[in-house]
C-alpha cells in the first residue's frame, strides 16, 4: 500500500505526530547533529557455542557479546535452552553480563526448549541468583500454558513469540488456555511480533495496540527479510514506538525504557536485492538525568535501559554506552521509494510526484473522528409488498398525512494531513483530490474500510465511511416513526400478540383469490415475522438507504465525491448514482436535512463517479426476485432465532466466501464480526447495545434490502446518463464476473454503437469495439428482457488502465486476479490502485468538461 501511494508505511500507521513528547525525550534515541531524529533501536543476536566445556563456551559468548556492543548494539538477545543442564545456560548468561556491563539490555530466548516447567524454573532461579538481570525470557517452556507459573515461581518476566504466531494469545482477554499471561501484571513483559507470520502490517499493528493497552512492550521482529522487507518493518517499529511514547507517562504498567526491536538480521545475508542496502548505524543517545547506578537494576524484576549516558569506565565491563545501533526511518523510506533493485535505477518517486506534501516529513497527521448526520425519509419508500408493511403504521391517524422517519446515520471520517492542505495553499494552487464516500457490505460496518481510508487519506483524500441502516451504529427504529400515530391510535392494554389480529387480517385480505393452502402458509409466515418484531423502516430498503447516503453526503459537504460500495453497499451506491441529485429526496420539511455542504462554483453533480465492488443492478426476472426475497426472509428469521454470533459463522461458511476463508485475514475478520454482535450499538451507550437488537436490525436489513425486493436497475443503465462507473469483481467470483460483464455491456452499448457507426462496416466487423477496448459480443449483449451472456471484456483481462476505459467508454471493468467476492479484504492493494486511478480520471474528465 505504501509503495502504491509512494509514501512510507509510517505515514499510513502513525498517529497525528511522530515527534517525541517531552516526557519521552529522555529515554528515546536521537541522531547526531544534522541527522535524522526518527530512528529505531535494534538488538543484536547471540547464539553461544555449545560444547562439553561450559567455561570455554561462556568465555566465547562473553567475547562475542562484547563485539556486538563494540559494533553499537545496546541490547542483545541470547539463545538458551541448548544444554542439558539449565544451570549451564545461566552460567553462560552470567559471563555475558560480566562482559558487557550493567547498562546493556539482555534478553533470552528459549524457543520452548525446556521440556518441562521444572527445567525452566531452574534456569530462571539460577539466572536471577547470578544477577543476570534479564529483561525477559521468550517462550521458556514446551507447553506455553506454563509461562504464567514460570513467572510466578521465578519473577523473570516472559515474552510471547510462538504463542502469538499460533494464535494462542490474542483471542482471549485474560490468561489464555488457563496459563498464558495476557498483561504485564501477569508477567507478560513483551510480545515479539513478526508481521510476515501474523498476517501483515495491519495485523501487526492490531497486535501492537492490543499489547500496549495492557502495558506490554511490543518488539517488531523480522524473519529473513531483505533490505526491502526490513525497511517496511523498520517503519512499522517507528510507528509502534511513537504510539508507546504517547501513552500516559504515569501509567504504572507501562514498560520502562526504549524498545529494542529484533531487526538485526541483515548480517545473515551474503547479498541483498537493494543497492545500496539498508544499513544500521550507531546514533548518539540523548543524555538522561538518571545516574549510572539507576540505569539498570540487576534483578530479574527490572528492565535494563540503554538510555543512560556517562563517561566510559576504565574497566571493560562497566562503561555506559554513548551511542546505539539504529535504523533510520528516512533511510528506509528513501530505499522503498527509490531503491535500485536488481540493477537499473528507478525514477525517484518523490521528485516525480507533483504533490509537494509527498516526501520527507510527510508522516502521520491523519485525523480520524466519528460522525453522525440526520436524514429524513418518506414512509412510502417502504415497498407496499414488503413483509413489514402491515406492521408499520407510519401515517398520521388524524389527517392521513405522512410523518418523516428521522435516521441518525453514523460513520467515521478521515481527514488528510494538514501538511497537504497547507502545501496546496501556497504558490500555484493544486486541485484538491476528490473525496471518497464508502459503503460496506451486509454484516459489515464503516470500519471495514479503514485500511483503504488510511492509505487514501495519507495521499490527501478526505474519506468518509457510513454505517448503512441496520449495521454498525445506524439503527433506525420503527417505534420512532410510529410514535406520531400512537397518540391518535386507540389505546391498547398491552403490546402483546393481540395486535397481530388486524395485521394478519390485512395480510389475508391482500391474498384474496389465491389458493387457500398458499394463503394459510403466507399468513403463518407473516405471523412468525410479526412475532419476531423486525424493526423494518423505510431506511431498511435500498431506496431508503440510498436517500440516507445522499443526504449525508450533502450535509457533510461531499458534493463531487467518488462513491464506493461493496456488495450490499454497491447496490445502494448504484441506486444513489442512478437517482442522481434526486437520491436525497425525503422529507426535509424541518430543515435539518438540508444541503449545506457545497458552495457556488462547486461540482454540479452530487457524485463525481462510482466504484462498485461485487455489485449487481438487481434481479429482473419476477419469479426469481420473489424466490430470493422469500429466501432472505427465511435467513432473517434464522438470524433472529439463532443470534448474530451463530449466524455470522454460518454465513461465512457458504460457497460465496470460499476464497476469503483461505485468506490470512479471514480469522481476524470473523473474530471482529462475532465480537461486534451487540457491541456496535453500544457506541451510543444505554440499552441500544443489546445483542438482540443488533440481530433484529441486521435481520431487518437482510429482509428489507434483499436483492429480490430491490427494483432492478438494468433499464436505467441503457442509456446511462449518470456519472462514470467503475465495476470491480474478483476473478474467482464467477457469478459476479458474469453480472458485471453484463452490466458493463449495458452501460457502454451506446458508446460502442456510435463507434461502430463511424467505421466502415465492411472492413472489420469488430474493429470499432476493439478500438474502444470492448469485444463486439459484449457491446451487442442486449435484449428486450435484459442483458444477454457476453464474454469477459478485453480491458479487464489484458490490464487496460481504468483511465483509458473511462475515457473511451465512460465506464470500466476490473477483474482482480486471485480474489473472490470480498475484494477489499482479499486484494486491498489492487483495489487501492483502482480507486486512485479512477478518482484521478474522474477528476480530469470533470475538469475537461468544465
PEGI-V644132 format. One line per field, one symbol per residue. phi: phi as a letter, one per 30 degrees, with the letter a starting at -180 (. if undefined). burial: + if it has 24 or more other C-alpha atoms within 12 Angstrom, else -. Layout:
# PEGI-V644132
phi->???
burial->???
This chain:
# PEGI-V644132
phi->.ddddhbcdeddcddebcdddedcddccdbddeicddcbbdbcdbbcddbbdcddddddddddddddddddjdcbbccdbicbdcedddddddddddddcidccdcbbbchidddbdddddddeddddddididdabdhdcdcddddddedddciddcbcbdddedidcddcdcedhhaddbadddjddaccccedcdjjdddddddddedddcicdccdbcdbcdddddddddddddddddeddcdeddddcddcidcccdcdcdddcdbbdcbdddbcbdbdcddbdddddcdbcdbddcbdccddbaddddddccdcdcbbdbccdddddddddbdcchjdddddddddddddddkeidbiidccadbbbdbbcdddddeecdddeecccccdddbidccdcdbddclbbccdeddddddddciddcddeddbbcbdcdicaddeceedddddddcjddbbbcddeibhccbdcdddddddcddddedbdacdddddedddddddddceiceddddedddddddeddddhdddbeddbddddddeddddddddiceidcccbchedddddddddddidddddaccddidcddbcbcejdedcdcdlbccchcadjcdddddddddddddddddddddddjddddeddddcdeecddddddedddddddddddddidddddciiddcddddeddddddddddceedcdddcedddbddcddebccbbdddceddddedddddeddcedddddddddcddddaecddddddjbdddddcdbbdckdcebddeeedddieeeddddddbiaabbccdiccddddcdbddddedddddddddddddddddd
burial->++++++++++++++++++++---++++++++----+++++++++++++++---+--++++++++++-++++++++++++++++-++++++++++++++++++++++++++++++++++++++++++++-++++++++++++++++++++++--++++++++++++-+++++---++--++++++++++++++++++++++++++++++++++++++++++++--+++++++++++++++++++++++-----++++++++++++++-----+++--++++++++++++---+--++++++++++++++++------+++++++++++++++++++++++---------++----++++++++++++++-++++++++++++++--++++++++++------++++++++++++++++++++----------+++++++++++++++++++++++++++++++++++++++++++++++-+++-++--------------+--++--++-------------++--++++++++++++++++++++++++++++++++++++++++++++++++++++++++-++++++----+++-------+-++++++++++++++++-----+-+++-++++++++++-+++-+++-++----+-+++-+-++++++-+++-++++++------++++++++++++++++++++++++++++-++-+-+++++++++++++-++++++++++++++++++-++---------+++++++++++++++++---++-+++++++++--+++++++++++++++++++++++++++++++++++++++++++++-+----
